[in-house]
Amino acid sequence: MTLQDSRGETLQPSAYRLRCRDPHSAPAYGLGESVPLTGLHRVPEDLIGESLTALLDLTIPENAKVPLFAAEWVTVDGATGGSWDHAPDLSGDFAFSYPLPPAEEKDGQRSYLVSLLEIVLDEVDLLVDGEFVNPSALLTGSGYFPLRVRPLAQPHPLAERTENAKAAIRRQPLFSVSQTEPTIPILARHWSLLAPLLRISKNGEHTEPEGFRLRRTGDWVVPSHGHPSEVYEHLARVCNVACSFCYLFGNPDTLAIARAKKSIARDELDTRIAYYRPQERRALFSAQWELNEFLVDPRLPEVMKTLRETTDRPFFFTTNGNPLTPRIVEQLAEVKPVHFVVSTNTVDEPLRQEVMKERPNRTWTALHCLQELRKHEIPFGVSLVATPDFPLEDLTRTIETVSELDPNFIRVNEPGFTRDHPSPMDFDTDILWGSVIEWAQSMREKTHVPIIAIPSAYEENFFYDDPLAARVIGTIPGSPAAACGLRPGDVIVGVGYLRPTTRSEVVSSLMLVKGLVKLRIRRAGQSLDLTLDTELPPTYPYTGPYIGKYLVPHGVVTAPSISSGDARGIAQQIEDVGSRYSWLVTSSLMLPAARAFIERSVADHADCIDFVVATNDYLGGNIRVMDMCTVGDIHAALVRHQEKTGRTPDLILVPATGFNAHGRDLVGRHWGDLERAWNIPVRLLGHTTQFVF
């Protein structure tokens, strides 16, 4: 057999690698390393039998009720057959079981080999001399077969997104791993392709495989960050409230995130703890479930104590607050460091009960938990949602109340919704969002706590002349930044001898400096110098530069921005490809910053870059951020721009913000599918900013 590219030239790949976001940094995740290929051009004599052997090495098929540790098989044409007999796993590990997805579209002219290659190419890149190649056709003795790329707006069919907790075998949805361990869906799709070609029998009776389980759990221990959230995030599969504004209710059915019906099973939790090895930075493969309430699982204190014995890294929880009884707070204080973001939303008890569908006895706990956290000096932020259900007058009262308890910050979320959200969201987004920003700006002058509007890019890009300026949102109480006199609205233009030009560079500069440091700022049109004492002992609530996932060096709170590292990356990609006409994909929310950044930091290439604005067609509603754009959304934007301009680029640049370490989007599609579809170099732009407000 022979592989060909889009020009009909023969390809002779010598290696493959698992697809990832960035081959240069991917080895830290166990990805991106090339593996030599042998025998690629040889078609096995018993292709069906060898395929089955390969699958049985990693998985055990299951019928509706039991795993098939032993069975007989024969091909439907009777040409070959055999049996297998595997000893049951007696390790006590949880059995990770998955359903078979719907069969791929059938084409009578396409062979099993061609269909299998199309499935495998969703998980691997082929390489020639270390460089990626894009096969577009397979030539065999049976004919010429184009290799299809599924339409980019269509996710791969993966059965149900919601688990069936009442089935005889409690299988986990493939959606739980289609982003985070895509090899498992590839195995599932391979089983769906192979099963119709076999007749499987157990004790002489025909049986149909409906799912499979992973044969050896230890095979699926992978490189990780080593953070304890890799275990405890699985406690958040269910919730004890039903907020009318909750984004989870608007998730499409094809989103690559599973929906649970019950809390995590005891044996799965125990298995994940057993394989969590933070010192080695290894853990059991990740699974993506909808994140609900972390603290509702009664096993929380026990799990936290166990994890604290293995790592000293902070625990970080987002919670609605009502599980935080004084006893739970006391138990969590015993395993510090622990950080919280508490979704208070309002201090009006009847209003909170109505909007969040919360039991009255739980509301009292939620509104008093902040006092308990402060009592035990556990740092926390407060989260509010500026939905019309909570008018600005109510949010003002809430901020005035919670500010007295010294949160690290107050996060005000602009109301967002998807096309499928069941609750009516009858408001003009720009009018409401704009009024929230103006209100937040006025509130910053009335409280000592930083007030961050989310998405922060809306304020930075549409309310100021310079969308990249290092504008201070606020300072964490008790921090060196608060002591030095920084105020909301100050623009930092100098950190010691450093002259950062963007907010992310200010964050990096602040992390570098030590001792007494001069800050040059602009305030109300005037230049001022302040002295930051980086060695000033922190006082509660400030406990250091990190609170959960947020980076606040010396207590300085800013919004994220593009950095000079991104500029170097863009220039390097253009020069490596030799591009004369590039397209840079962005969102309507980030377009002002993208334009300013290119003109200021990539000026030599600015004239050859077109901006392509992607819209969130998959999610719909009022979503307008690249983080939530799918490969299909980006493809549609590229098509529209091509039709509008009548031109085709020689390089497409795509921000990395919407893709995980495996390079997968919200529906599990890999960004490399854009290059396979367009046959144009597509490069993912790494994001260097750490601050994620």
C-alpha positions in Angstrom: 0.0 0.0 0.0 1.1 3.6 -0.6 0.2 6.9 1.0 -0.1 10.0 -1.1 -0.4 13.7 -0.2 -2.8 16.2 -1.8 -0.5 16.6 -4.8 -0.4 12.9 -5.5 3.2 12.5 -4.3 4.2 9.4 -2.5 4.7 9.7 1.3 7.1 7.3 3.2 6.5 8.1 6.8 9.2 6.7 9.1 7.7 7.6 12.5 4.5 8.7 14.2 3.7 10.7 17.4 0.6 11.1 19.4 -1.2 14.3 18.5 -0.7 17.1 21.0 -1.0 20.9 21.4 2.7 21.7 21.0 5.3 19.0 20.1 8.1 21.0 21.8 6.5 21.1 25.2 4.4 17.9 24.8 7.0 15.4 26.3 6.1 16.8 29.7 2.7 15.2 29.1 4.0 12.0 27.6 3.0 13.2 24.1 4.8 14.4 21.0 7.7 11.9 21.1 8.3 10.2 17.8 8.0 6.4 17.6 9.7 4.6 14.6 7.3 2.8 12.2 8.1 -0.7 11.0 6.2 -2.6 8.3 4.0 0.3 7.4 3.8 -0.8 3.8 2.9 -4.4 4.6 -0.7 -5.4 4.9 -1.0 -8.3 7.4 -2.3 -11.6 5.9 -4.8 -11.8 8.8 -5.6 -8.2 9.3 -8.8 -8.9 11.3 -7.1 -11.3 13.6 -4.1 -9.0 14.2 -6.4 -6.1 14.9 -8.4 -8.2 17.5 -5.1 -9.3 19.1 -4.0 -5.7 19.4 -7.3 -4.6 21.0 -7.3 -7.5 23.4 -3.9 -6.6 24.6 -5.3 -3.3 26.0 -9.0 -4.0 26.5 -11.6 -6.7 27.5 -14.9 -6.6 25.5 -18.1 -6.6 27.5 -21.7 -7.6 26.5 -24.7 -6.1 28.3 -23.9 -7.7 31.6 -20.4 -9.2 31.9 -16.9 -8.8 30.7 -15.8 -11.4 28.2 -12.5 -12.6 29.7 -12.7 -15.7 27.5 -14.5 -16.3 24.2 -14.4 -17.8 20.8 -14.5 -15.8 17.5 -14.8 -16.2 13.8 -15.0 -13.7 11.0 -18.4 -13.4 9.4 -17.1 -14.9 6.2 -15.7 -17.9 8.1 -12.2 -17.4 6.8 -10.4 -17.2 10.1 -11.2 -17.6 13.8 -9.7 -18.3 17.2 -10.2 -17.7 20.9 -8.9 -15.8 23.8 -8.6 -16.5 27.5 -7.5 -13.8 29.9 -7.3 -14.1 33.6 -9.6 -11.6 35.4 -7.9 -8.6 37.0 -7.5 -9.4 40.7 -5.7 -6.1 41.6 -8.8 -4.6 43.1 -8.5 -1.6 40.8 -11.6 0.1 39.6 -12.6 -1.2 36.1 -12.8 1.7 33.7 -15.6 0.6 31.3 -16.9 2.4 28.2 -19.6 1.9 25.7 -19.1 1.2 22.0 -20.0 4.3 20.0 -22.2 4.3 16.9 -20.5 2.8 13.9 -18.9 5.2 11.5 -20.6 6.0 8.2 -20.5 2.9 6.0 -19.2 3.0 2.4 -19.3 -0.3 0.6 -16.3 0.6 -1.5 -14.0 1.4 1.4 -12.1 -1.5 3.0 -11.6 -2.1 6.7 -8.0 -1.1 6.3 -8.9 2.4 4.9 -11.5 3.0 7.6 -9.1 1.9 10.3 -6.4 4.3 9.0 -8.9 7.2 9.1 -9.7 6.4 12.8 -6.0 6.1 13.8 -5.1 9.4 12.1 -7.4 11.2 14.5 -4.9 10.3 17.3 -1.5 10.3 15.5 0.6 12.5 13.2 2.8 10.8 10.6 6.4 12.0 10.3 9.0 12.1 7.6 12.5 13.0 8.9 10.8 14.4 12.0 8.5 16.7 10.0 4.7 16.3 9.9 3.2 15.1 6.7 -0.5 15.2 5.7 -1.7 12.0 3.9 -4.7 12.6 1.8 -5.1 9.2 0.0 -4.3 5.5 0.3 -3.4 3.4 -2.8 -3.8 -0.3 -2.3 -4.3 -3.3 -4.5 -8.0 -2.7 -4.3 -7.9 0.8 -5.6 -7.4 4.5 -4.8 -9.1 5.7 -1.6 -9.2 9.4 -0.4 -8.7 9.6 3.3 -11.7 11.5 4.7 -11.6 14.2 7.4 -14.9 14.3 9.2 -16.6 17.7 8.5 -15.0 20.0 11.0 -18.3 21.2 12.5 -19.3 17.6 13.3 -17.9 15.9 16.4 -17.3 12.2 16.3 -20.3 10.2 17.4 -19.5 8.9 21.0 -22.8 7.5 22.2 -24.4 9.3 25.3 -22.8 12.1 27.2 -24.7 11.3 30.4 -23.7 8.2 32.3 -26.2 5.4 32.8 -25.7 4.8 36.5 -28.4 2.0 36.6 -27.0 -0.3 33.9 -25.6 -3.7 34.9 -22.1 -2.4 34.0 -21.7 1.2 35.0 -19.9 2.5 32.0 -18.3 5.9 31.8 -19.2 8.1 28.8 -16.6 8.3 26.1 -17.1 12.1 26.4 -15.2 11.9 29.7 -12.0 11.1 27.8 -12.4 12.4 24.3 -10.4 15.5 25.3 -8.2 14.2 27.9 -7.3 10.6 26.9 -8.3 10.4 23.2 -6.6 7.0 22.8 -9.6 5.5 24.6 -12.2 6.8 22.1 -9.9 5.6 19.3 -10.0 2.1 20.9 -13.8 2.4 21.1 -14.1 3.4 17.5 -11.8 0.5 16.5 -14.0 -1.9 18.4 -17.1 -0.5 16.6 -15.4 -0.9 13.3 -14.2 -4.5 14.0 -17.2 -6.0 15.8 -19.6 -6.2 12.8 -16.9 -8.3 11.1 -16.8 -10.9 13.8 -19.1 -13.5 15.4 -18.2 -13.9 19.1 -19.5 -16.7 21.2 -19.3 -17.5 24.9 -19.9 -21.1 26.0 -21.3 -21.8 22.5 -23.8 -18.9 22.7 -23.5 -15.9 20.4 -22.9 -12.6 22.2 -22.6 -9.0 21.0 -20.0 -6.7 22.5 -21.6 -3.5 23.7 -18.6 -2.0 25.5 -15.2 -2.7 26.8 -13.0 -2.2 29.9 -9.4 -1.2 30.1 -7.5 -4.4 30.8 -4.7 -3.1 33.1 -5.2 0.1 34.9 -1.4 0.5 35.4 -1.1 1.0 31.6 -2.9 4.3 31.9 -0.6 6.1 34.4 0.6 9.2 32.5 2.8 12.3 33.1 0.9 15.0 34.9 1.3 18.3 36.7 1.3 16.4 40.0 -1.4 18.7 41.4 -3.8 17.1 43.9 -6.8 18.4 41.9 -6.0 15.5 39.5 -7.8 13.4 42.2 -10.1 15.7 44.1 -11.7 17.3 41.0 -13.6 14.0 40.6 -15.5 14.8 43.8 -17.4 17.6 41.9 -19.5 15.4 39.7 -22.9 16.4 41.3 -24.4 19.5 42.8 -26.8 20.4 45.6 -28.3 23.5 44.0 -29.7 24.3 40.6 -28.8 27.9 39.8 -31.0 29.4 37.0 -28.0 30.9 35.4 -25.7 27.9 35.6 -23.9 27.4 32.3 -24.0 23.6 32.6 -27.7 23.6 31.8 -26.8 25.1 28.3 -24.1 22.6 27.4 -24.7 20.9 24.0 -25.1 17.2 23.9 -21.9 16.8 21.9 -19.7 18.7 24.3 -16.6 16.6 25.2 -17.5 16.7 28.9 -19.4 13.8 30.6 -22.4 14.4 32.8 -22.7 12.4 35.9 -25.8 11.0 37.6 -24.1 10.0 40.9 -21.0 10.9 42.9 -17.8 9.1 42.0 -17.7 5.5 42.9 -15.7 4.6 46.0 -13.4 2.2 44.2 -12.7 4.7 41.4 -11.7 7.3 43.9 -9.5 4.8 45.7 -7.9 3.8 42.5 -7.2 7.4 41.5 -5.6 8.0 44.9 -3.5 4.9 44.6 -2.0 5.9 41.3 -1.5 9.6 42.2 2.3 10.1 42.4 3.0 13.8 42.8 6.7 13.4 43.4 7.0 11.6 40.1 4.5 14.0 38.4 2.4 11.0 37.3 -1.2 10.1 37.8 -4.0 8.0 36.3 -5.3 9.4 33.0 -7.5 12.5 33.4 -11.3 12.4 32.7 -13.4 15.4 32.1 -16.7 15.6 33.9 -18.9 18.6 34.4 -17.6 20.4 37.5 -20.3 20.9 40.0 -19.9 21.2 43.8 -16.6 20.0 45.1 -17.6 19.9 48.8 -20.8 18.0 48.6 -19.2 14.6 48.7 -19.0 13.4 52.4 -15.6 11.7 51.7 -14.0 15.1 51.2 -12.2 15.4 54.6 -10.9 11.9 54.4 -9.6 12.5 50.8 -7.9 15.8 51.8 -6.1 14.1 54.7 -4.9 11.3 52.4 -3.7 13.7 49.7 -2.0 16.0 52.2 0.2 13.1 53.2 1.6 13.0 49.6 1.9 16.7 48.6 2.2 20.1 50.2 0.7 21.9 47.2 -2.4 24.1 47.9 -5.9 22.7 47.5 -8.2 25.0 45.5 -12.0 24.8 45.5 -14.8 26.7 43.9 -17.9 26.2 46.0 -21.4 27.6 46.5 -20.6 27.8 50.2 -23.4 25.8 51.7 -21.4 22.7 52.5 -18.9 24.8 54.4 -20.2 24.2 57.9 -18.0 25.2 60.8 -16.9 21.6 61.3 -15.9 21.2 57.6 -14.0 24.5 57.6 -12.2 23.3 60.8 -11.2 20.0 59.1 -10.0 21.8 56.0 -7.9 24.2 58.1 -6.1 21.1 59.3 -4.8 20.4 55.8 -3.7 24.0 54.8 -2.8 25.5 52.4 -6.4 25.6 51.1 -7.8 28.3 48.9 -11.4 29.0 48.0 -13.6 30.9 45.5 -17.1 31.1 47.1 -20.0 31.8 44.8 -22.0 34.0 47.2 -23.9 35.9 44.5 -26.1 37.7 47.0 -26.5 38.2 50.8 -30.3 38.4 50.4 -31.3 35.0 51.7 -34.8 34.7 50.0 -33.3 35.9 46.7 -30.5 33.4 46.8 -32.9 30.6 47.6 -35.1 31.6 44.7 -32.4 32.0 42.0 -30.1 29.1 43.2 -32.9 26.7 44.1 -31.3 26.3 47.5 -32.8 24.9 50.7 -33.2 27.6 53.4 -31.1 25.8 56.0 -28.2 25.6 53.5 -28.4 29.3 52.7 -27.6 30.3 56.2 -24.5 28.2 56.1 -23.4 29.6 52.8 -23.7 33.2 54.0 -21.8 32.6 57.2 -19.0 30.4 55.8 -16.9 33.5 54.9 -16.7 34.3 58.6 -15.5 30.8 59.3 -12.9 31.0 56.6 -11.6 34.3 57.9 -11.6 32.9 61.5 -9.3 30.1 60.4 -7.3 32.5 58.0 -8.1 30.4 54.9 -7.8 32.8 51.9 -10.8 33.1 49.7 -12.2 35.1 46.8 -15.9 35.9 46.3 -17.7 35.3 43.1 -20.9 37.1 41.9 -22.9 36.8 38.7 -24.3 40.0 37.3 -27.4 38.4 35.8 -30.6 40.5 35.8 -31.7 38.2 38.7 -29.2 40.1 40.9 -29.6 43.8 40.1 -26.7 46.1 40.6 -28.2 47.5 43.8 -28.2 44.1 45.3 -24.6 43.4 44.1 -23.6 46.7 45.8 -25.0 45.6 49.1 -23.3 42.2 48.7 -19.9 43.7 48.0 -20.2 46.2 50.9 -21.0 43.2 53.2 -18.4 40.7 52.1 -15.6 43.3 51.8 -15.6 43.6 55.6 -14.5 40.0 55.7 -11.3 40.7 53.7 -11.6 38.4 50.7 -8.6 38.3 48.3 -10.8 39.6 45.5 -14.3 39.9 44.3 -15.0 38.4 40.9 -18.0 39.7 39.0 -19.0 37.5 36.1 -20.8 39.1 33.2 -23.8 36.9 32.4 -23.2 34.5 29.6 -25.4 31.9 28.0 -25.4 29.4 25.2 -28.0 28.8 22.5 -29.4 25.8 24.4 -29.7 27.4 27.8 -33.2 26.7 29.2 -33.6 29.9 31.2 -34.7 33.1 29.3 -31.8 35.5 29.0 -33.6 38.5 27.6 -31.1 41.3 27.6 -28.8 43.2 25.3 -25.4 41.9 26.0 -23.4 45.0 25.2 -25.7 47.3 27.2 -25.8 45.0 30.2 -22.1 44.2 30.1 -21.2 47.9 29.7 -23.3 48.9 32.6 -21.7 46.3 34.8 -18.2 47.5 33.9 -19.1 51.1 34.7 -20.6 50.0 38.0 -17.5 47.9 38.8 -15.2 50.8 38.1 -17.2 53.0 40.5 -17.2 50.3 43.2 -13.4 50.0 43.0 -13.2 53.5 44.5 -15.4 52.4 47.5 -13.7 49.2 48.7 -10.2 48.0 49.5 -10.8 44.7 47.8 -10.0 44.2 44.0 -13.1 43.9 41.9 -12.5 41.9 38.7 -15.1 41.8 35.9 -15.0 38.6 33.9 -14.3 38.4 31.0 -11.6 41.0 31.8 -10.9 41.5 28.1 -14.2 43.3 27.6 -13.2 46.1 30.0 -9.6 46.3 28.8 -10.4 46.3 25.1 -13.5 48.5 25.0 -13.2 51.0 27.9 -9.6 52.2 27.5 -7.5 53.8 24.8 -4.6 51.3 25.2 -5.9 47.7 25.5 -2.4 46.4 26.4 -1.5 48.9 29.2 -0.5 47.4 32.5 -3.5 48.8 34.3 -4.0 47.8 38.0 -7.4 46.5 38.9 -6.6 46.5 42.6 -4.3 45.0 45.3 -4.9 42.1 47.7 -5.4 43.4 51.3 -2.4 42.7 53.5 0.0 42.5 50.5 3.2 44.5 49.8 1.3 46.1 46.8 -1.4 47.3 49.1 1.1 48.7 51.5 3.0 50.6 48.8 0.0 52.7 47.7 -1.0 51.2 44.4 -4.5 52.2 43.4 -7.1 50.9 41.0 -6.5 52.5 37.6 -2.8 53.0 38.1 -0.8 52.1 35.0 2.6 50.5 35.7 5.2 51.6 33.2 8.4 50.6 35.1 9.4 47.8 37.6 12.9 48.7 38.9 15.1 48.9 35.8 12.6 46.9 33.7 10.3 48.6 31.2 7.4 46.1 30.6 5.0 47.1 27.8 2.1 44.7 28.5 0.3 43.4 31.6 1.7 40.0 31.3 5.2 41.4 31.2 4.5 43.4 34.4 3.4 40.1 36.1 6.7 38.5 35.0 8.7 41.5 36.1 7.1 41.5 39.5 7.9 37.8 40.0 11.6 38.5 39.3 12.4 41.5 41.5 13.4 41.4 45.1 13.9 43.8 48.0 12.9 47.5 47.7 11.8 48.1 44.1 10.8 51.4 42.5 7.5 51.2 40.6 7.0 53.9 38.0 3.3 54.5 37.4 0.9 56.8 35.6 -2.0 58.1 37.6 -4.6 60.5 36.3 -2.1 61.8 33.6 0.8 62.2 36.0 3.9 60.1 36.6 4.6 58.9 40.1 7.2 56.7 41.8 6.2 54.2 44.5 8.4 51.9 46.5 7.4 48.2 46.7 8.9 46.2 49.5 8.8 42.7 48.2 10.1 41.3 51.5 7.4 42.8 53.6 5.8 40.0 55.7 2.4 39.2 54.3 -0.7 39.5 56.5 -4.0 37.8 56.1 -5.8 37.6 53.6 -2.6 37.8 51.5 -0.6 34.6 51.8 1.6 34.7 48.7 1.6 35.2 44.9 -0.9 32.4 44.2 -4.5 32.0 45.3 -5.6 28.9 43.6 -4.9 29.2 39.9 -4.6 32.9 40.0 -1.2 34.7 40.0 -1.1 37.9 42.0 2.7 38.8 42.5 3.1 40.8 45.7 -0.7 41.3 45.6 -0.9 43.2 42.3 -4.1 42.3 40.4 -4.2 42.9 36.7 -6.0 41.4 33.7 -4.2 38.9 31.4 -2.7 40.2 28.1 -0.5 39.1 25.2 3.3 39.2 25.9 6.5 39.8 24.0 7.0 36.0 24.0 3.8 35.7 21.9 5.3 38.3 19.5 8.5 36.3 19.1 6.4 33.2 18.4 4.3 34.9 15.7 7.4 36.3 14.0 9.2 33.0 14.2 6.2 31.1 12.7 5.9 33.5 9.8 9.7 33.4 9.1 9.9 29.6 9.4 7.2 29.1 6.8 8.3 32.0 4.6 4.8 33.4 4.7 3.9 36.4 2.6 0.2 36.5 3.5 -0.9 35.1 6.9 -4.3 34.9 8.6 -4.4 35.4 12.4 -7.6 34.1 14.0 -9.0 36.0 17.0 -12.3 36.8 18.6 -14.4 40.0 18.5 -13.6 40.4 22.2 -9.8 40.4 21.6 -9.6 42.1 18.2 -8.6 45.5 19.5 -5.8 44.1 21.6 -4.7 41.8 18.7 -4.5 44.8 16.3 -2.6 46.9 18.8 -0.3 44.1 19.7 0.6 43.3 16.1 1.2 46.9 15.1 3.3 47.5 18.2 5.2 44.2 18.7 5.3 42.5 15.3 5.5 45.7 13.1 7.8 44.1 10.5 5.1 41.6 9.6 2.0 43.7 10.3 1.3 44.5 6.6 1.1 40.8 5.7 -1.3 39.7 8.4 -5.1 39.6 8.1 -7.3 39.2 11.2 -10.0 36.6 11.0 -12.7 37.0 13.6 -14.1 33.6 14.8 -17.6 33.5 16.3 -18.8 30.9 18.8 -21.3 29.3 16.4 -21.1 25.9 18.2 -22.2 27.3 21.6 -24.2 30.2 20.3 -25.9 32.6 22.7 -23.7 35.5 23.7 -20.4 33.6 24.0 -17.6 35.5 22.2 -14.3 34.2 23.4 -11.6 32.1 21.6 -11.3 29.9 24.7 -14.6 28.4 23.7 -14.2 28.3 19.9 -14.2 24.9 18.3 -12.2 23.7 15.3 -15.5 23.9 13.4 -16.0 27.6 14.5 -12.5 28.5 13.3 -13.0 26.6 10.0 -16.2 28.5 9.4 -14.5 31.8 10.1 -11.7 31.0 7.7 -14.3 30.0 5.0 -16.1 33.3 5.5 -12.9 35.3 5.2 -11.9 33.5 2.1 -15.2 34.2 0.5 -15.0 37.8 1.5 -11.5 38.5 0.3 -11.3 36.1 -2.6 -7.8 35.1 -1.3 -6.1 32.2 0.3 -3.3 32.5 2.9 0.0 30.6 2.9 -0.1 30.4 6.7 -2.9 30.3 9.3 -2.1 31.3 12.9 -4.5 30.1 15.7 -4.3 31.0 19.4 -3.7 28.0 21.7 -6.2 29.2 24.4 -9.0 26.9 23.3 -7.0 23.7 23.2 -5.8 21.4 26.0 -2.4 19.6 26.2 -3.7 17.0 23.7 -4.5 19.8 21.3 -8.3 19.1 21.6 -11.1 21.6 21.6 -14.5 21.5 23.4 -15.8 18.7 21.3 -12.6 16.7 21.2 -11.4 17.7 17.7 -7.7 18.3 17.3 -6.5 21.6 15.9 -4.4 19.8 13.3 -7.6 18.8 11.5 -7.6 22.4 10.2 -4.3 21.7 8.3 -5.6 18.4 7.1 -8.7 20.1 5.7 -7.1 23.2 4.3 -3.7 21.7 3.1 -2.1 25.0 4.3 0.4 25.3 7.1 -1.5 25.9 10.4 0.4 26.9 13.5 -0.8 27.1 17.0 0.4 30.1 18.9 1.5 29.2 22.4 0.1 31.4 25.2 2.7 32.6 27.8 0.5 34.4 30.2 -0.2 32.6 33.5 -2.8 35.0 34.9 -6.3 33.8 34.0 -8.7 36.4 35.4 
